[in-house]
Amino acid sequence: MPDRVQIQAMGTLVGSEPRGLSGHPAAALVRAVRRARVRPTSDRIHELRIAVRRLEASFGLADPTTSPSLATDEVTRFARIAGELRDLDITDEWLAAAYHPAPPPSRLAERLRRARRRQETPVVRRLSNLRSERALARLRQEPGVSLDGAARLSLDQLSAALLGHAAWRLPVPASIEAAVADPSTIEPQHDLRRALRLYRHAARLSHPGGSARPDFGAAQAALARLHDLTTIAGRLMPLAGGPDQLPARLTEALAVDWRRARRGWREIALETVPARGSA
């Protein structure tokens, strides 16, 4: 079974007709960086992260002999810069939902807001520095990513590789505390989530009407939920002073959401890749 790096290299394609990306492949990222460094609101940070993911996937789909000259780690760097703010934003959203319609505990909510404010200035500074400016200038010069080429694998081959990924059968930690304490216990699922995102991007490019099968949309969503919950718990626990300092309502809400997400993922995994020996 190919590992994650090999799977990413396999995101080649598909189809007999050349398909360039619609519009300039880097335009959305350039625009998102400019908007986020002026005012890094939660919506703009989310926009930046989405633009990075799509461009990363597009570069991952390029034939190695014709891939863009801009190193993908420069693109990924923008996601890392914005990552802390995005993590705090999804934590804030979850916290508000956990207490709705009442407001969340004022002390914890204020610590969360302060943590985000502390991150805003460094994020804006890094998005605006010389390295970022040079990366954006190079992005604007990229001609695009061609998706034709004889040395590429089909979506069928890529989906077959994904279906062989070990994460479908590996157990997810029983508690969210265990997942936060040892992130390696859920890293295979995070690797699969990233690989599924690449595959689905390839499918959208090669089948604009959405006819590619399998779709893997439900699996990607279930894995994203597990990832978000580990992120949320990992941010809330230190802000509260430790796992034992979380309000009982939050501890229970996290446990309930984790059990639901874990069960949902397991059902999807078993439906997608039936257990050996089953019908």
C-alpha positions in Angstrom: 0.0 0.0 0.0 1.4 3.4 -0.9 2.2 5.7 2.0 0.8 9.3 2.2 3.7 10.8 0.2 3.2 8.2 -2.6 -0.5 8.8 -2.6 0.0 12.5 -3.1 2.4 11.9 -6.0 -0.3 9.6 -7.5 -2.8 12.5 -7.7 -2.0 12.7 -11.4 -4.8 12.3 -13.8 -7.2 11.4 -15.8 -8.9 12.2 -19.1 -7.7 12.5 -22.7 -8.3 16.2 -23.0 -5.9 18.8 -21.5 -7.6 20.6 -18.6 -6.0 23.8 -17.2 -7.3 25.1 -13.9 -10.2 27.5 -14.3 -8.8 31.0 -14.2 -5.3 31.7 -12.7 -4.5 28.9 -10.3 -3.0 31.2 -7.7 -5.4 34.1 -8.1 -7.7 33.1 -5.2 -4.7 32.7 -2.8 -3.2 36.0 -3.8 -6.5 37.7 -3.2 -7.1 35.8 0.1 -3.6 36.8 1.5 -4.2 40.4 0.6 -7.6 40.4 2.3 -6.4 38.6 5.5 -3.4 40.9 6.1 -5.6 43.9 6.0 -8.2 42.5 8.4 -7.7 38.9 9.6 -11.4 38.1 10.4 -12.5 34.5 10.8 -14.1 34.6 7.4 -11.0 35.9 5.7 -8.7 33.4 7.5 -11.1 30.6 6.4 -11.0 31.9 2.8 -7.1 31.9 3.0 -7.0 28.3 4.2 -9.4 27.1 1.5 -7.4 28.8 -1.2 -4.2 27.2 0.1 -5.8 23.7 0.2 -7.1 24.0 -3.4 -3.8 25.3 -4.7 -1.8 22.6 -2.8 -4.1 20.0 -4.4 -3.7 21.5 -7.8 0.1 21.4 -7.5 -0.1 17.8 -6.2 -2.0 16.8 -9.3 0.6 18.3 -11.7 2.9 16.0 -13.7 6.3 16.1 -11.9 7.9 17.0 -15.2 5.6 20.0 -15.7 4.8 21.1 -12.1 4.9 24.8 -11.2 8.3 26.2 -10.2 7.0 27.6 -6.9 7.7 25.1 -4.2 4.6 23.8 -2.6 6.0 24.4 0.9 5.8 28.1 0.2 2.1 27.7 -0.4 1.7 25.5 2.6 3.5 28.1 4.7 0.5 30.5 4.2 -1.8 27.8 5.8 0.6 27.4 8.7 0.7 31.1 9.3 -3.1 31.3 9.4 -3.5 27.9 11.2 -3.5 29.1 14.8 -6.2 31.8 14.1 -8.3 29.2 12.3 -8.0 26.8 15.2 -9.1 29.4 17.6 -12.0 30.4 15.4 -13.4 26.9 15.2 -12.9 26.5 18.9 -14.9 29.7 19.5 -17.7 28.5 17.2 -17.9 25.2 19.0 -17.9 26.8 22.4 -20.7 29.1 21.5 -22.7 26.2 20.1 -22.1 24.1 23.2 -23.8 26.7 25.4 -26.4 28.0 23.0 -28.7 29.8 23.6 -26.9 30.9 26.8 -23.4 32.6 26.5 -20.4 30.5 27.3 -18.4 31.0 30.5 -17.1 34.5 30.5 -13.6 33.7 31.7 -13.0 31.0 29.1 -14.5 33.0 26.3 -12.4 36.0 27.2 -9.2 33.9 27.3 -10.1 32.6 23.9 -10.6 36.1 22.5 -7.4 37.3 24.1 -5.5 34.4 22.6 -6.8 35.3 19.1 -6.0 39.0 19.5 -2.4 38.1 20.5 -2.1 36.1 17.3 -3.5 38.7 14.9 -0.5 41.0 14.8 2.1 38.2 14.2 -0.1 36.7 11.5 -0.5 40.0 9.7 3.2 40.7 10.0 4.2 37.3 8.5 1.6 37.6 5.7 3.1 41.0 4.8 6.9 40.3 5.1 9.4 40.1 2.3 9.2 36.3 2.0 5.4 36.4 1.6 5.7 39.2 -1.0 8.2 37.2 -3.0 6.0 34.1 -2.8 3.0 36.1 -4.0 5.0 37.6 -6.9 6.1 34.1 -8.0 2.6 32.8 -7.7 1.3 35.6 -10.0 3.8 34.4 -12.6 2.7 30.8 -12.6 1.3 29.8 -16.0 -1.1 27.2 -14.5 -1.2 23.5 -14.0 -1.8 21.2 -17.0 -3.7 18.0 -16.1 -3.0 16.0 -19.3 -0.1 13.7 -19.8 0.6 10.1 -20.5 2.4 9.3 -17.3 -0.6 9.9 -15.1 -2.8 7.5 -13.2 -6.5 7.3 -13.5 -9.0 8.1 -10.8 -9.7 4.4 -10.6 -6.1 3.7 -9.7 -6.0 6.5 -7.2 -9.2 5.5 -5.5 -8.0 1.9 -5.3 -4.9 3.2 -3.5 -7.0 5.2 -1.1 -9.2 2.2 -0.4 -6.1 0.3 0.7 -5.1 2.9 3.2 -4.7 1.4 6.7 -6.7 4.1 8.4 -10.0 2.7 7.3 -9.5 -0.3 9.7 -7.4 1.3 12.4 -9.2 2.1 15.7 -9.9 5.7 16.7 -9.1 6.5 20.4 -12.0 5.8 22.7 -11.7 9.2 24.4 -10.9 12.7 23.1 -8.5 13.1 26.0 -6.4 10.1 24.7 -6.4 11.6 21.1 -5.2 15.0 22.5 -2.6 13.4 24.8 -1.1 11.3 22.0 -1.8 12.8 18.5 0.0 9.9 16.9 -3.0 7.7 17.7 -5.1 9.6 15.2 -2.5 10.7 12.7 -3.3 7.9 10.2 -6.9 9.2 9.9 -5.5 12.8 9.4 -3.3 11.5 6.6 -6.2 9.8 5.0 -8.3 12.9 5.2 -5.6 14.9 3.4 -5.3 12.2 0.7 -9.1 12.1 0.2 -9.1 15.9 -0.2 -6.6 15.5 -3.0 -8.6 12.8 -4.7 -11.8 14.8 -4.6 -10.1 17.8 -6.1 -8.9 15.6 -8.9 -12.4 14.2 -9.3 -13.9 17.7 -9.6 -11.4 18.7 -12.2 -11.8 15.6 -14.3 -15.6 15.2 -13.8 -17.0 18.8 -13.4 -20.5 17.4 -13.3 -19.7 15.4 -10.2 -20.0 11.9 -11.8 -16.7 10.5 -10.4 -17.1 7.4 -8.2 -16.4 6.8 -5.4 -17.0 10.3 -4.1 -15.5 9.9 -0.6 -17.3 13.1 0.5 -18.9 11.5 3.6 -15.6 10.0 4.6 -13.8 13.2 4.3 -16.5 15.1 6.3 -16.4 12.5 9.1 -12.6 12.6 9.3 -12.7 16.4 9.3 -15.0 16.3 12.3 -12.6 14.1 14.2 -9.8 16.5 13.3 -11.7 19.6 14.3 -12.7 18.1 17.7 -9.1 17.2 18.6 -8.1 20.7 17.6 -10.9 22.2 19.7 -10.1 20.1 22.8 -6.4 20.8 22.3 -7.1 24.6 22.5 -9.7 24.6 25.3 -7.8 22.4 27.7 -4.8 24.7 28.1 -7.0 27.8 28.2 -9.0 26.3 31.1 -5.8 25.4 32.9 -5.8 21.7 32.1 -8.2 18.9 31.2 -9.4 18.7 34.8 -10.2 22.4 34.8 -12.8 22.3 32.0 -16.3 23.0 33.1 -18.3 19.8 33.5 -20.7 20.9 30.7 -17.8 21.2 28.2 -16.2 18.0 29.2 -19.5 16.2 28.6 -20.1 18.0 25.4 -16.7 17.1 24.0 -17.2 13.5 25.1 -20.6 13.3 23.4 -19.4 14.9 20.2 -16.4 12.6 20.1 -18.4 9.5 20.6 -20.8 10.6 17.9 -18.0 11.5 15.5 -16.1 8.3 16.2 -19.2 6.2 15.6 -20.1 8.1 12.4 -16.6 7.5 11.1 -16.6 3.9 11.9 -19.9 3.3 10.2 -18.7 5.1 7.0 -15.4 3.2 7.1 -17.1 -0.2 7.4 -19.5 0.7 4.6 -16.7 1.9 2.4 -14.2 -0.9 3.2 -16.1 -3.8 4.7 -14.2 -5.8 7.3 -12.3 -8.8 6.0 -14.5 -11.9 6.0 -17.8 -10.0 5.9 -20.2 -10.1 3.0 
